[in-house]
Amino acid sequence: MTAHPVLPASTPAADTPFATRREVWGLPWEPRRQRAGVLNLKSCELRHPAAEELVLAAARRLTAADLLHYPYQQALRADLADYHGADPDRILLTAGSDSAVGLIVDALASEGRGLILHEPAFESWRYYAALRGVPVSGCPGLDPDLTGVDLDALHSRMAAHPPAVVVVTNPASPAGLAVPPEQILETADHARRGGHLLVVDECYGAFTGITHVPLVASSPHLLVVRSYSKTFGLAGARIASVFASPALVSYLSRFRPDSTVSSVALALLRAVLADRDRFTEVWNDVRAIRSAFVAQVLAGHPRWRALDPGGNFVTFTTGDRRAPGLVARHLDRRGVRIRSLDGVAGLEGCLRVSLADAATMREVAALMNEPAALS
Ligand SMILES: Cc1ncc(COP(=O)(O)O)c(C=O)c1O
């Protein structure tokens, strides 16, 4: 018997020239499409004029060798060790953290081990789990009034569940709420006691100054995923780090993620890391832009609330299940894409807007405050 059922001739995909896995056809897939003239405030890319200049300057420093030769990672790994304060043998590079999610599901959660997801979580966890037939146990992760993150229910779930990969996102996404890393240390201890592996996705950590990387050295049951897409403006370059025990890094390396991280991505990340202080200024400015945007939107919608502290985005709770769809449609007609979260369990009535420069956000807030936005 094969591990995966093959596609019977009668399915809609019967015209494939070779047997394929039927369950894969059931997964939703759509290529990213760019709409001319539309401002994407849905994906939390870093949209800041200073960051744009820094990334362009990094691109100008590329050399022919970055295109002609296979990628060598030593120099960047040494820089990352210095930047994150982690030993190089605890660092694994992947082509974006989405790839890291696929790798972790493949390498660590398959073979019946399963995933416990503190939800809402990044959609790719459930996607890759479905792709690999990995069972998922979802655990609601937010206080019902959306004032904080609840880890107690997760700890109880972990105590009752056989060893699994447990995923927490801190700061949470798409909610934006955060817990101090010391609390995550407690969750890592629950992971150790239950024989689980705790994965912390800290995609938006830099915007709130949160990192769990220093905890990895003393917690072999902890693995941290850190994207450079949002924080260093490298969403298009596709590069992220995984921090784990040297043994886990060595195991995961055997899945060969090194062959998917380009020399160009390595060189760009090296260059932007050299400008880290200027990125710190960008992150500070993003926080200021966020505060001004929140104040302007709440002045127009006094019943709404902005969840704290967020990343380079703001999640508003509107208290009205219709509002997110209406506002998203209103903005879409004016060339701005945002994300209605109404379909996300635990975030009913919420919407998320990722941040751009101050002037743009003033315009977006003005559009959100138009009376037509809710009609
Ligand atoms: C919480 C979270 N994790 C991971 C990712 C994936 O980021 P990337 O693959 O660009 O590193 C995203 C992207 O939106 C995200 O929001």
The ligand as a Gaussian input file, in Angstrom:
#p B3LYP/6-31G(d) Opt

LIG

0 1
 C        2.866000      35.271000      11.535000
 C        3.539000      35.035000      10.227000
 N        4.476000      34.082000      10.141000
 C        5.123000      33.848000       8.992000
 C        4.836000      34.572000       7.854000
 C        5.578000      34.243000       6.578000
 O        6.505000      35.208000       6.254000
 P        7.679000      34.923000       5.222000
 O        7.409000      33.627000       4.540000
 O        7.661000      36.074000       4.295000
 O        8.938000      34.867000       6.037000
 C        3.861000      35.561000       7.885000
 C        3.529000      36.325000       6.663000
 O        2.538000      36.985000       6.547000
 C        3.198000      35.803000       9.110000
 O        2.258000      36.750000       9.204000

